[in-house]
Every structure is written in structure tokens, then in C-alpha cells.
Amino acid sequence: MKAKVQVFLKPGVLDVQGKAVEAALHGLGWADVSGVRVGRTIEFDLTETDAAKAEAEVKAMCDKLLANTVIESYRVEIA
Amino acid sequence: MKAKVQVFLKPGVLDVQGKAVEAALHGLGWADVSGVRVGRTIEFDLTETDAAKAEAEVKAMCDKLLANTVIESYRVEIA
């Protein structure tokens, strides 16, 4: 199965990278852009064929390695 | 409208961050993981209300700032 994990800073946490991108876009003339958030996406293949088991496995990976759950939240998609 | 941009290294380009994550996951006991690719996601709000115009605008942003099109490809989602 294919797994896709999206990791973002939690809403209350200042996203400096997002602020920098927003300032750069404004500087280039796109003044209508707001609320920029930058996160990371991790995609990979799993040999597990059961979607529920795969999701549980990927969530465990997120908690242990892929996300810093103190300041980051994650979304898991299995396909 | 909400825009979501996903930027990944092109298939032929070595993804060192992905390789590092893959090695770490194998080290933690998830041996069934393969083909890890790490990309970034940029989410933001646009005041533009026409989906086609918004998409064209976001693609221009990608070409100019958000992605390095020599080594990276991007996907745009407008919602």
C-alpha cells in the first residue's frame, strides 16, 4: 500500500518558514496571499495489504519518528 | 480560496532526506517500508474566487518562488 503523511506545525505555533514565504510572495506582487503554512510530506510504500493495519503502523511511525508531536500535528492517508 | 502546493524532488533526483528517513524506519524495526520520498507542502489562502484563475496564479508562484523546477516537481490543489 502507499502511505502519505503530512506534518504541519500546530495552529498555535509560529511558522517562521511560512511567514518568510508569505513576505516573499507579497514582495513579488501577490498581495492577496495570507495564512501561509509550510509543512512536510513523507510518501512511501508498505508491504502491508490491510488498510487498517497499515494506518495503525504509519501512525506509530509518526509518533515515534516522523513528527514531533509536541509542536506538530500529522495527517495519514493510505491508498 | 484555499491553495495547497506539494513540492517533491523529481524521480531521478536522489532524495537524501528520504533515504535517511527510510534507514531510520528500518532501524526502528519497520523493515517493510520502501521508496521513501520527503517533500514539502505549502498551504495558504487566496482572495481570488475563480478556481481557474487561482490555479494559474498559484502555478506562477510555484515557477517563480515555491519550487526549484530544475530538480523539483509540484502539484497544485485549489479548494
Backbone of each chain as nested JSON, in Angstrom:
{
  "chains": [
    {"id": "A", "residues": [
      {"number": 1, "name": "MET", "atoms": {"N": [0.832, -1.184, 0.0], "CA": [0.0, 0.0, 0.0], "C": [0.876, 1.247, 0.0]}},
      {"number": 2, "name": "LYS", "atoms": {"N": [0.289, 2.353, -0.475], "CA": [1.026, 3.615, -0.48], "C": [0.581, 4.433, 0.735]}},
      {"number": 3, "name": "ALA", "atoms": {"N": [1.526, 4.988, 1.45], "CA": [1.194, 5.823, 2.594], "C": [1.675, 7.238, 2.325]}},
      {"number": 4, "name": "LYS", "atoms": {"N": [0.884, 8.204, 2.783], "CA": [1.259, 9.605, 2.64], "C": [1.032, 10.277, 3.989]}},
      {"number": 5, "name": "VAL", "atoms": {"N": [2.064, 10.89, 4.516], "CA": [1.975, 11.548, 5.816], "C": [2.241, 13.039, 5.611]}},
      {"number": 6, "name": "GLN", "atoms": {"N": [1.357, 13.875, 6.14], "CA": [1.582, 15.313, 6.079], "C": [1.781, 15.829, 7.483]}},
      {"number": 7, "name": "VAL", "atoms": {"N": [2.882, 16.528, 7.697], "CA": [3.225, 17.035, 9.024], "C": [3.223, 18.556, 8.977]}},
      {"number": 8, "name": "PHE", "atoms": {"N": [2.435, 19.161, 9.877], "CA": [2.37, 20.623, 9.962], "C": [2.597, 21.062, 11.403]}},
      {"number": 9, "name": "LEU", "atoms": {"N": [3.098, 22.272, 11.575], "CA": [3.173, 22.854, 12.908], "C": [1.75, 23.052, 13.414]}},
      {"number": 10, "name": "LYS", "atoms": {"N": [1.519, 22.845, 14.725], "CA": [0.185, 23.046, 15.284], "C": [-0.218, 24.509, 15.148]}},
      {"number": 11, "name": "PRO", "atoms": {"N": [-1.534, 24.797, 15.053], "CA": [-2.013, 26.167, 14.798], "C": [-1.402, 27.244, 15.704]}},
      {"number": 12, "name": "GLY", "atoms": {"N": [-1.188, 26.963, 16.983], "CA": [-0.657, 28.0, 17.869], "C": [0.829, 28.281, 17.71]}},
      {"number": 13, "name": "VAL", "atoms": {"N": [1.54, 27.416, 16.995], "CA": [2.991, 27.522, 16.906], "C": [3.399, 28.436, 15.745]}},
      {"number": 14, "name": "LEU", "atoms": {"N": [4.257, 29.391, 16.007], "CA": [4.697, 30.332, 14.964], "C": [5.443, 29.596, 13.855]}},
      {"number": 15, "name": "ASP", "atoms": {"N": [4.967, 29.763, 12.628], "CA": [5.577, 29.099, 11.474], "C": [6.47, 30.119, 10.756]}},
      {"number": 16, "name": "VAL", "atoms": {"N": [7.735, 30.178, 11.147], "CA": [8.638, 31.19, 10.59], "C": [8.87, 30.988, 9.099]}},
      {"number": 17, "name": "GLN", "atoms": {"N": [8.936, 29.721, 8.672], "CA": [9.129, 29.429, 7.252], "C": [7.926, 29.934, 6.445]}},
      {"number": 18, "name": "GLY", "atoms": {"N": [6.726, 29.706, 6.987], "CA": [5.514, 30.198, 6.346], "C": [5.5, 31.716, 6.258]}},
      {"number": 19, "name": "LYS", "atoms": {"N": [5.911, 32.372, 7.338], "CA": [5.967, 33.844, 7.355], "C": [6.944, 34.354, 6.292]}},
      {"number": 20, "name": "ALA", "atoms": {"N": [8.069, 33.68, 6.159], "CA": [9.081, 34.082, 5.177], "C": [8.54, 33.934, 3.754]}},
      {"number": 21, "name": "VAL", "atoms": {"N": [7.852, 32.801, 3.486], "CA": [7.272, 32.579, 2.16], "C": [6.216, 33.648, 1.875]}},
      {"number": 22, "name": "GLU", "atoms": {"N": [5.383, 33.946, 2.891], "CA": [4.327, 34.957, 2.722], "C": [4.933, 36.327, 2.377]}},
      {"number": 23, "name": "ALA", "atoms": {"N": [5.975, 36.715, 3.117], "CA": [6.63, 38.001, 2.859], "C": [7.217, 38.031, 1.451]}},
      {"number": 24, "name": "ALA", "atoms": {"N": [7.816, 36.908, 1.029], "CA": [8.411, 36.835, -0.306], "C": [7.338, 36.945, -1.39]}},
      {"number": 25, "name": "LEU", "atoms": {"N": [6.19, 36.264, -1.185], "CA": [5.098, 36.335, -2.164], "C": [4.538, 37.757, -2.246]}},
      {"number": 26, "name": "HIS", "atoms": {"N": [4.389, 38.399, -1.072], "CA": [3.925, 39.787, -1.08], "C": [4.915, 40.669, -1.84]}},
      {"number": 27, "name": "GLY", "atoms": {"N": [6.188, 40.442, -1.601], "CA": [7.234, 41.212, -2.268], "C": [7.224, 41.046, -3.774]}},
      {"number": 28, "name": "LEU", "atoms": {"N": [6.777, 39.873, -4.235], "CA": [6.723, 39.604, -5.672], "C": [5.404, 40.085, -6.299]}},
      {"number": 29, "name": "GLY", "atoms": {"N": [4.539, 40.704, -5.486], "CA": [3.324, 41.283, -6.037], "C": [2.042, 40.511, -5.765]}},
      {"number": 30, "name": "TRP", "atoms": {"N": [2.148, 39.342, -5.112], "CA": [0.936, 38.585, -4.791], "C": [0.445, 38.99, -3.405]}},
      {"number": 31, "name": "ALA", "atoms": {"N": [-0.215, 40.141, -3.342], "CA": [-0.63, 40.698, -2.052], "C": [-1.85, 39.99, -1.477]}},
      {"number": 32, "name": "ASP", "atoms": {"N": [-2.568, 39.216, -2.294], "CA": [-3.8, 38.563, -1.828], "C": [-3.563, 37.23, -1.124]}},
      {"number": 33, "name": "VAL", "atoms": {"N": [-2.296, 36.912, -0.855], "CA": [-1.965, 35.648, -0.188], "C": [-1.902, 35.872, 1.32]}},
      {"number": 34, "name": "SER", "atoms": {"N": [-2.5, 34.96, 2.089], "CA": [-2.432, 35.077, 3.549], "C": [-2.424, 33.694, 4.195]}},
      {"number": 35, "name": "GLY", "atoms": {"N": [-2.044, 33.664, 5.457], "CA": [-2.073, 32.414, 6.225], "C": [-1.214, 31.308, 5.658]}},
      {"number": 36, "name": "VAL", "atoms": {"N": [0.003, 31.63, 5.244], "CA": [0.865, 30.608, 4.647], "C": [1.432, 29.688, 5.74]}},
      {"number": 37, "name": "ARG", "atoms": {"N": [1.289, 28.375, 5.524], "CA": [1.85, 27.382, 6.447], "C": [2.708, 26.43, 5.617]}},
      {"number": 38, "name": "VAL", "atoms": {"N": [3.899, 26.152, 6.079], "CA": [4.769, 25.22, 5.364], "C": [4.926, 23.952, 6.2]}},
      {"number": 39, "name": "GLY", "atoms": {"N": [4.656, 22.829, 5.576], "CA": [4.802, 21.55, 6.268], "C": [5.612, 20.607, 5.425]}},
      {"number": 40, "name": "ARG", "atoms": {"N": [5.759, 19.367, 5.875], "CA": [6.452, 18.405, 5.021], "C": [5.579, 17.189, 4.768]}},
      {"number": 41, "name": "THR", "atoms": {"N": [5.853, 16.552, 3.648], "CA": [5.091, 15.388, 3.222], "C": [6.056, 14.222, 3.087]}},
      {"number": 42, "name": "ILE", "atoms": {"N": [5.705, 13.095, 3.644], "CA": [6.534, 11.894, 3.519], "C": [5.684, 10.823, 2.843]}},
      {"number": 43, "name": "GLU", "atoms": {"N": [6.149, 10.332, 1.693], "CA": [5.423, 9.292, 0.957], "C": [6.272, 8.038, 0.91]}},
      {"number": 44, "name": "PHE", "atoms": {"N": [5.638, 6.886, 1.093], "CA": [6.386, 5.63, 0.982], "C": [5.47, 4.449, 0.693]}},
      {"number": 45, "name": "ASP", "atoms": {"N": [6.088, 3.327, 0.359], "CA": [5.353, 2.094, 0.086], "C": [5.465, 1.164, 1.286]}},
      {"number": 46, "name": "LEU", "atoms": {"N": [4.388, 0.422, 1.516], "CA": [4.347, -0.551, 2.601], "C": [3.951, -1.899, 2.012]}},
      {"number": 47, "name": "THR", "atoms": {"N": [4.507, -2.99, 2.533], "CA": [4.1, -4.302, 2.021], "C": [2.777, -4.758, 2.655]}},
      {"number": 48, "name": "GLU", "atoms": {"N": [2.419, -4.184, 3.807], "CA": [1.14, -4.489, 4.475], "C": [-0.032, -4.263, 3.509]}},
      {"number": 49, "name": "THR", "atoms": {"N": [-0.959, -5.231, 3.422], "CA": [-2.057, -5.09, 2.468], "C": [-3.376, -4.705, 3.119]}},
      {"number": 50, "name": "ASP", "atoms": {"N": [-3.46, -4.794, 4.446], "CA": [-4.679, -4.417, 5.16], "C": [-4.627, -2.924, 5.506]}},
      {"number": 51, "name": "ALA", "atoms": {"N": [-5.603, -2.144, 5.004], "CA": [-5.562, -0.685, 5.152], "C": [-5.571, -0.246, 6.621]}},
      {"number": 52, "name": "ALA", "atoms": {"N": [-6.398, -0.901, 7.447], "CA": [-6.494, -0.514, 8.859], "C": [-5.174, -0.762, 9.585]}},
      {"number": 53, "name": "LYS", "atoms": {"N": [-4.576, -1.933, 9.317], "CA": [-3.285, -2.264, 9.944], "C": [-2.2, -1.307, 9.47]}},
      {"number": 54, "name": "ALA", "atoms": {"N": [-2.221, -1.0, 8.172], "CA": [-1.227, -0.086, 7.603], "C": [-1.339, 1.285, 8.254]}},
      {"number": 55, "name": "GLU", "atoms": {"N": [-2.576, 1.766, 8.449], "CA": [-2.776, 3.077, 9.053], "C": [-2.241, 3.1, 10.494]}},
      {"number": 56, "name": "ALA", "atoms": {"N": [-2.533, 2.047, 11.247], "CA": [-2.051, 1.971, 12.632], "C": [-0.521, 1.979, 12.659]}},
      {"number": 57, "name": "GLU", "atoms": {"N": [0.073, 1.249, 11.707], "CA": [1.533, 1.163, 11.616], "C": [2.129, 2.546, 11.311]}},
      {"number": 58, "name": "VAL", "atoms": {"N": [1.522, 3.237, 10.352], "CA": [2.038, 4.551, 9.958], "C": [1.87, 5.565, 11.091]}},
      {"number": 59, "name": "LYS", "atoms": {"N": [0.764, 5.473, 11.841], "CA": [0.574, 6.374, 12.979], "C": [1.645, 6.146, 14.037]}},
      {"number": 60, "name": "ALA", "atoms": {"N": [1.996, 4.882, 14.25], "CA": [3.071, 4.576, 15.198], "C": [4.395, 5.19, 14.717]}},
      {"number": 61, "name": "MET", "atoms": {"N": [4.648, 5.115, 13.401], "CA": [5.87, 5.718, 12.832], "C": [5.886, 7.227, 13.078]}},
      {"number": 62, "name": "CYS", "atoms": {"N": [4.726, 7.855, 12.891], "CA": [4.619, 9.307, 13.087], "C": [4.941, 9.665, 14.527]}},
      {"number": 63, "name": "ASP", "atoms": {"N": [4.327, 8.945, 15.478], "CA": [4.533, 9.257, 16.891], "C": [5.976, 9.046, 17.312]}},
      {"number": 64, "name": "LYS", "atoms": {"N": [6.621, 8.053, 16.681], "CA": [7.975, 7.702, 17.1], "C": [9.059, 8.463, 16.353]}},
      {"number": 65, "name": "LEU", "atoms": {"N": [8.839, 8.758, 15.062], "CA": [9.925, 9.325, 14.259], "C": [9.539, 10.499, 13.367]}},
      {"number": 66, "name": "LEU", "atoms": {"N": [8.413, 10.376, 12.657], "CA": [8.156, 11.326, 11.565], "C": [7.68, 12.705, 12.012]}},
      {"number": 67, "name": "ALA", "atoms": {"N": [7.03, 12.792, 13.18], "CA": [6.536, 14.086, 13.646], "C": [6.98, 14.331, 15.079]}},
      {"number": 68, "name": "ASN", "atoms": {"N": [7.187, 15.583, 15.408], "CA": [7.445, 15.978, 16.797], "C": [6.094, 16.409, 17.353]}},
      {"number": 69, "name": "THR", "atoms": {"N": [5.418, 15.485, 18.042], "CA": [4.019, 15.722, 18.427], "C": [3.837, 16.815, 19.477]}},
      {"number": 70, "name": "VAL", "atoms": {"N": [4.925, 17.315, 20.034], "CA": [4.813, 18.445, 20.968], "C": [4.363, 19.707, 20.196]}},
      {"number": 71, "name": "ILE", "atoms": {"N": [4.948, 19.909, 19.025], "CA": [4.631, 21.129, 18.261], "C": [4.02, 20.846, 16.882]}},
      {"number": 72, "name": "GLU", "atoms": {"N": [3.985, 19.566, 16.482], "CA": [3.491, 19.258, 15.139], "C": [2.29, 18.309, 15.171]}},
      {"number": 73, "name": "SER", "atoms": {"N": [1.402, 18.466, 14.203], "CA": [0.31, 17.515, 14.033], "C": [0.5, 16.832, 12.679]}},
      {"number": 74, "name": "TYR", "atoms": {"N": [-0.126, 15.669, 12.514], "CA": [0.058, 14.957, 11.246], "C": [-1.265, 14.392, 10.734]}},
      {"number": 75, "name": "ARG", "atoms": {"N": [-1.317, 14.184, 9.416], "CA": [-2.451, 13.53, 8.763], "C": [-1.901, 12.326, 8.008]}},
      {"number": 76, "name": "VAL", "atoms": {"N": [-2.594, 11.205, 8.103], "CA": [-2.14, 9.995, 7.408], "C": [-3.159, 9.622, 6.344]}},
      {"number": 77, "name": "GLU", "atoms": {"N": [-2.676, 9.35, 5.133], "CA": [-3.551, 8.848, 4.064], "C": [-2.974, 7.538, 3.566]}},
      {"number": 78, "name": "ILE", "atoms": {"N": [-3.845, 6.531, 3.463], "CA": [-3.411, 5.219, 2.962], "C": [-4.166, 4.951, 1.661]}},
      {"number": 79, "name": "ALA", "atoms": {"N": [-3.452, 4.551, 0.626], "CA": [-4.134, 4.293, -0.663], "C": [-3.548, 3.061, -1.345]}}
    ]},
    {"id": "B", "residues": [
      {"number": 1, "name": "MET", "atoms": {"N": [-10.094, 31.44, -1.651], "CA": [-9.919, 30.011, -1.887], "C": [-8.686, 29.513, -1.152]}},
      {"number": 2, "name": "LYS", "atoms": {"N": [-8.682, 28.204, -0.869], "CA": [-7.529, 27.6, -0.199], "C": [-6.657, 26.929, -1.252]}},
      {"number": 3, "name": "ALA", "atoms": {"N": [-5.367, 27.189, -1.196], "CA": [-4.454, 26.55, -2.138], "C": [-3.504, 25.637, -1.378]}},
      {"number": 4, "name": "LYS", "atoms": {"N": [-3.183, 24.509, -2.0], "CA": [-2.241, 23.574, -1.394], "C": [-1.241, 23.174, -2.467]}},
      {"number": 5, "name": "VAL", "atoms": {"N": [0.02, 23.383, -2.186], "CA": [1.073, 23.064, -3.145], "C": [1.964, 21.983, -2.545]}},
      {"number": 6, "name": "GLN", "atoms": {"N": [2.199, 20.921, -3.3], "CA": [3.112, 19.88, -2.831], "C": [4.32, 19.857, -3.752]}},
      {"number": 7, "name": "VAL", "atoms": {"N": [5.489, 19.975, -3.155], "CA": [6.729, 20.027, -3.921], "C": [7.572, 18.796, -3.587]}},
      {"number": 8, "name": "PHE", "atoms": {"N": [7.94, 18.048, -4.623], "CA": [8.777, 16.866, -4.438], "C": [9.975, 16.926, -5.372]}},
      {"number": 9, "name": "LEU", "atoms": {"N": [11.047, 16.278, -4.985], "CA": [12.175, 16.136, -5.894], "C": [11.725, 15.264, -7.069]}},
      {"number": 10, "name": "LYS", "atoms": {"N": [12.197, 15.564, -8.268], "CA": [11.835, 14.764, -9.438], "C": [12.351, 13.335, -9.266]}},
      {"number": 11, "name": "PRO", "atoms": {"N": [11.659, 12.342, -9.879], "CA": [12.011, 10.933, -9.681], "C": [13.499, 10.597, -9.837]}},
      {"number": 12, "name": "GLY", "atoms": {"N": [14.195, 11.189, -10.784], "CA": [15.603, 10.841, -10.995], "C": [16.565, 11.433, -9.971]}},
      {"number": 13, "name": "VAL", "atoms": {"N": [16.097, 12.379, -9.186], "CA": [16.987, 13.094, -8.274], "C": [17.075, 12.36, -6.932]}},
      {"number": 14, "name": "LEU", "atoms": {"N": [18.297, 12.129, -6.463], "CA": [18.494, 11.414, -5.196], "C": [17.899, 12.213, -4.042]}},
      {"number": 15, "name": "ASP", "atoms": {"N": [17.005, 11.564, -3.28], "CA": [16.354, 12.203, -2.146], "C": [17.073, 11.753, -0.867]}},
      {"number": 16, "name": "VAL", "atoms": {"N": [18.075, 12.506, -0.459], "CA": [18.884, 12.091, 0.701], "C": [18.072, 12.081, 1.988]}},
      {"number": 17, "name": "GLN", "atoms": {"N": [17.147, 13.054, 2.116], "CA": [16.304, 13.109, 3.309], "C": [15.411, 11.855, 3.37]}},
      {"number": 18, "name": "GLY", "atoms": {"N": [14.863, 11.473, 2.226], "CA": [14.051, 10.267, 2.145], "C": [14.843, 9.023, 2.51]}},
      {"number": 19, "name": "LYS", "atoms": {"N": [16.082, 8.953, 2.005], "CA": [16.947, 7.802, 2.317], "C": [17.222, 7.732, 3.817]}},
      {"number": 20, "name": "ALA", "atoms": {"N": [17.44, 8.902, 4.45], "CA": [17.719, 8.948, 5.888], "C": [16.513, 8.471, 6.689]}},
      {"number": 21, "name": "VAL", "atoms": {"N": [15.32, 8.925, 6.281], "CA": [14.093, 8.509, 6.971], "C": [13.896, 7.001, 6.805]}},
      {"number": 22, "name": "GLU", "atoms": {"N": [14.147, 6.502, 5.582], "CA": [13.985, 5.067, 5.32], "C": [14.929, 4.241, 6.207]}},
      {"number": 23, "name": "ALA", "atoms": {"N": [16.186, 4.679, 6.3], "CA": [17.159, 3.967, 7.13], "C": [16.735, 3.998, 8.597]}},
      {"number": 24, "name": "ALA", "atoms": {"N": [16.223, 5.149, 9.056], "CA": [15.783, 5.275, 10.447], "C": [14.595, 4.356, 10.729]}},
      {"number": 25, "name": "LEU", "atoms": {"N": [13.63, 4.298, 9.774], "CA": [12.464, 3.421, 9.956], "C": [12.881, 1.957, 9.988]}},
      {"number": 26, "name": "HIS", "atoms": {"N": [13.823, 1.574, 9.101], "CA": [14.329, 0.194, 9.117], "C": [14.991, -0.089, 10.452]}},
      {"number": 27, "name": "GLY", "atoms": {"N": [15.753, 0.876, 10.939], "CA": [16.444, 0.71, 12.221], "C": [15.489, 0.532, 13.39]}},
      {"number": 28, "name": "LEU", "atoms": {"N": [14.297, 1.133, 13.28], "CA": [13.296, 1.026, 14.341], "C": [12.427, -0.225, 14.186]}},
      {"number": 29, "name": "GLY", "atoms": {"N": [12.711, -1.045, 13.176], "CA": [12.017, -2.316, 13.046], "C": [10.966, -2.363, 11.942]}},
      {"number": 30, "name": "TRP", "atoms": {"N": [10.721, -1.237, 11.253], "CA": [9.747, -1.252, 10.157], "C": [10.476, -1.587, 8.857]}},
      {"number": 31, "name": "ALA", "atoms": {"N": [10.754, -2.875, 8.664], "CA": [11.55, -3.296, 7.517], "C": [10.744, -3.304, 6.214]}},
      {"number": 32, "name": "ASP", "atoms": {"N": [9.403, -3.23, 6.327], "CA": [8.559, -3.33, 5.126], "C": [8.344, -1.992, 4.418]}},
      {"number": 33, "name": "VAL", "atoms": {"N": [9.084, -0.973, 4.862], "CA": [8.946, 0.347, 4.257], "C": [9.951, 0.512, 3.12]}},
      {"number": 34, "name": "SER", "atoms": {"N": [9.508, 1.057, 1.975], "CA": [10.446, 1.301, 0.869], "C": [10.027, 2.545, 0.086]}},
      {"number": 35, "name": "GLY", "atoms": {"N": [10.935, 3.026, -0.701], "CA": [10.655, 4.161, -1.589], "C": [10.227, 5.422, -0.878]}},
      {"number": 36, "name": "VAL", "atoms": {"N": [10.905, 5.779, 0.209], "CA": [10.52, 6.971, 0.968], "C": [10.956, 8.237, 0.225]}},
      {"number": 37, "name": "ARG", "atoms": {"N": [10.028, 9.161, 0.046], "CA": [10.313, 10.463, -0.565], "C": [9.812, 11.532, 0.397]}},
      {"number": 38, "name": "VAL", "atoms": {"N": [10.642, 12.527, 0.638], "CA": [10.229, 13.624, 1.514], "C": [10.074, 14.885, 0.671]}},
      {"number": 39, "name": "GLY", "atoms": {"N": [8.933, 15.51, 0.801], "CA": [8.679, 16.752, 0.079], "C": [8.153, 17.803, 1.029]}},
      {"number": 40, "name": "ARG", "atoms": {"N": [7.79, 18.971, 0.48], "CA": [7.19, 19.958, 1.365], "C": [5.826, 20.391, 0.837]}},
      {"number": 41, "name": "THR", "atoms": {"N": [5.006, 20.823, 1.771], "CA": [3.649, 21.232, 1.451], "C": [3.49, 22.683, 1.864]}},
      {"number": 42, "name": "ILE", "atoms": {"N": [2.944, 23.506, 0.999], "CA": [2.696, 24.909, 1.321], "C": [1.202, 25.149, 1.178]}},
      {"number": 43, "name": "GLU", "atoms": {"N": [0.559, 25.562, 2.265], "CA": [-0.875, 25.84, 2.248], "C": [-1.108, 27.316, 2.499]}},
      {"number": 44, "name": "PHE", "atoms": {"N": [-2.041, 27.914, 1.785], "CA": [-2.368, 29.32, 2.052], "C": [-3.747, 29.691, 1.521]}},
      {"number": 45, "name": "ASP", "atoms": {"N": [-4.2, 30.873, 1.927], "CA": [-5.487, 31.396, 1.482], "C": [-5.266, 32.433, 0.396]}},
      {"number": 46, "name": "LEU", "atoms": {"N": [-6.199, 32.468, -0.556], "CA": [-6.163, 33.442, -1.643], "C": [-7.5, 34.18, -1.659]}},
      {"number": 47, "name": "THR", "atoms": {"N": [-7.493, 35.47, -1.972], "CA": [-8.762, 36.187, -2.06], "C": [-9.458, 35.929, -3.393]}},
      {"number": 48, "name": "GLU", "atoms": {"N": [-8.706, 35.496, -4.402], "CA": [-9.261, 35.149, -5.723], "C": [-10.381, 34.106, -5.558]}},
      {"number": 49, "name": "THR", "atoms": {"N": [-11.54, 34.332, -6.191], "CA": [-12.663, 33.406, -6.016], "C": [-12.875, 32.476, -7.218]}},
      {"number": 50, "name": "ASP", "atoms": {"N": [-12.198, 32.776, -8.35], "CA": [-12.328, 31.923, -9.527], "C": [-11.25, 30.83, -9.48]}},
      {"number": 51, "name": "ALA", "atoms": {"N": [-11.691, 29.562, -9.474], "CA": [-10.767, 28.446, -9.286], "C": [-9.693, 28.377, -10.381]}},
      {"number": 52, "name": "ALA", "atoms": {"N": [-10.088, 28.598, -11.636], "CA": [-9.138, 28.516, -12.748], "C": [-8.077, 29.616, -12.646]}},
      {"number": 53, "name": "LYS", "atoms": {"N": [-8.53, 30.838, -12.321], "CA": [-7.584, 31.952, -12.163], "C": [-6.656, 31.705, -10.986]}},
      {"number": 54, "name": "ALA", "atoms": {"N": [-7.234, 31.191, -9.88], "CA": [-6.435, 30.913, -8.686], "C": [-5.357, 29.887, -9.009]}},
      {"number": 55, "name": "GLU", "atoms": {"N": [-5.74, 28.844, -9.77], "CA": [-4.776, 27.796, -10.107], "C": [-3.629, 28.358, -10.955]}},
      {"number": 56, "name": "ALA", "atoms": {"N": [-3.978, 29.207, -11.925], "CA": [-2.951, 29.815, -12.776], "C": [-2.008, 30.683, -11.939]}},
      {"number": 57, "name": "GLU", "atoms": {"N": [-2.589, 31.414, -10.984], "CA": [-1.807, 32.288, -10.099], "C": [-0.836, 31.453, -9.249]}},
      {"number": 58, "name": "VAL", "atoms": {"N": [-1.359, 30.355, -8.683], "CA": [-0.528, 29.518, -7.815], "C": [0.588, 28.847, -8.624]}},
      {"number": 59, "name": "LYS", "atoms": {"N": [0.282, 28.443, -9.868], "CA": [1.319, 27.832, -10.714], "C": [2.44, 28.834, -11.003]}},
      {"number": 60, "name": "ALA", "atoms": {"N": [2.051, 30.104, -11.208], "CA": [3.062, 31.146, -11.424], "C": [3.937, 31.308, -10.182]}},
      {"number": 61, "name": "MET", "atoms": {"N": [3.302, 31.25, -8.988], "CA": [4.063, 31.337, -7.725], "C": [5.057, 30.186, -7.605]}},
      {"number": 62, "name": "CYS", "atoms": {"N": [4.61, 28.987, -7.991], "CA": [5.475, 27.807, -7.918], "C": [6.694, 27.987, -8.818]}},
      {"number": 63, "name": "ASP", "atoms": {"N": [6.441, 28.417, -10.067], "CA": [7.53, 28.561, -11.023], "C": [8.52, 29.629, -10.585]}},
      {"number": 64, "name": "LYS", "atoms": {"N": [8.009, 30.662, -9.913], "CA": [8.856, 31.803, -9.558], "C": [9.521, 31.646, -8.197]}},
      {"number": 65, "name": "LEU", "atoms": {"N": [8.828, 31.031, -7.237], "CA": [9.34, 31.027, -5.866], "C": [9.275, 29.685, -5.132]}},
      {"number": 66, "name": "LEU", "atoms": {"N": [8.123, 29.001, -5.227], "CA": [7.893, 27.886, -4.307], "C": [8.637, 26.598, -4.664]}},
      {"number": 67, "name": "ALA", "atoms": {"N": [8.955, 26.412, -5.948], "CA": [9.65, 25.188, -6.343], "C": [10.866, 25.527, -7.195]}},
      {"number": 68, "name": "ASN", "atoms": {"N": [11.887, 24.713, -7.086], "CA": [13.042, 24.818, -7.969], "C": [12.79, 23.822, -9.097]}},
      {"number": 69, "name": "THR", "atoms": {"N": [12.264, 24.318, -10.222], "CA": [11.782, 23.411, -11.271], "C": [12.885, 22.643, -12.002]}},
      {"number": 70, "name": "VAL", "atoms": {"N": [14.131, 22.968, -11.712], "CA": [15.226, 22.186, -12.297], "C": [15.248, 20.778, -11.69]}},
      {"number": 71, "name": "ILE", "atoms": {"N": [15.048, 20.706, -10.366], "CA": [15.115, 19.404, -9.689], "C": [13.815, 19.006, -8.993]}},
      {"number": 72, "name": "GLU", "atoms": {"N": [12.837, 19.917, -8.951], "CA": [11.602, 19.616, -8.219], "C": [10.373, 19.709, -9.121]}},
      {"number": 73, "name": "SER", "atoms": {"N": [9.371, 18.89, -8.804], "CA": [8.077, 18.99, -9.479], "C": [7.044, 19.376, -8.429]}},
      {"number": 74, "name": "TYR", "atoms": {"N": [5.922, 19.922, -8.875], "CA": [4.901, 20.329, -7.903], "C": [3.507, 19.948, -8.36]}},
      {"number": 75, "name": "ARG", "atoms": {"N": [2.628, 19.815, -7.37], "CA": [1.199, 19.561, -7.622], "C": [0.424, 20.677, -6.937]}},
      {"number": 76, "name": "VAL", "atoms": {"N": [-0.573, 21.215, -7.627], "CA": [-1.381, 22.297, -7.059], "C": [-2.808, 21.796, -6.846]}},
      {"number": 77, "name": "GLU", "atoms": {"N": [-3.352, 22.041, -5.665], "CA": [-4.766, 21.739, -5.391], "C": [-5.441, 23.019, -4.928]}},
      {"number": 78, "name": "ILE", "atoms": {"N": [-6.591, 23.33, -5.528], "CA": [-7.36, 24.517, -5.146], "C": [-8.693, 24.042, -4.574]}},
      {"number": 79, "name": "ALA", "atoms": {"N": [-9.066, 24.553, -3.42], "CA": [-10.348, 24.124, -2.816], "C": [-11.068, 25.313, -2.194]}}
    ]}
  ]
}
